Amino acid sequence: MSDNRRIVVRWLAPGAALLIVAGVGRTADAPKPCCFANDRFAGVCEVVPEQEETCSDVLNYLNNPASTGRTYCGSTTVRGGWSMVKCSEGTPTPTTEPSGGKTTAVADRW
């Protein structure tokens, strides 16, 4: 191998390794979509949470009558009555809360 090739390989190899590792990390940390349903909304609303945002945050926004400014679900103005659903099924997945046995949507990330 020529001296020029050795110099290039010596400088490029560590950089290439860093790019590969950084790319793998980003893929593993990519947020998964959250899906929501409402009787007053046609179809299932799929939202990919932004950085530092959870599916619970999106659900709370959709169920808050005073919330404005986000473009979830095609900028819908429907507030209240949203439940989290499995994206593959599109059907509500209720859970029972310890307080009073009221049935509400699951508020964890899928």
Sequence and secondary structure as in RCSB ss.txt:
>XXXX:A:sequence
MSDNRRIVVRWLAPGAALLIVAGVGRTADAPKPCCFANDRFAGVCEVVPEQEETCSDVLNYLNNPASTGRTYCGS
TTVRGGWSMVKCSEGTPTPTTEPSGGKTTAVADRW
>XXXX:A:secstr
  HHHHHHHHHHHHHHHHHHHHHHHHHHH    EEEE TTSSS EEE   TT  HHHHHHHHH TT  S  HHHH
    S  EEE TTT SB EEE TTTT EEE  S  
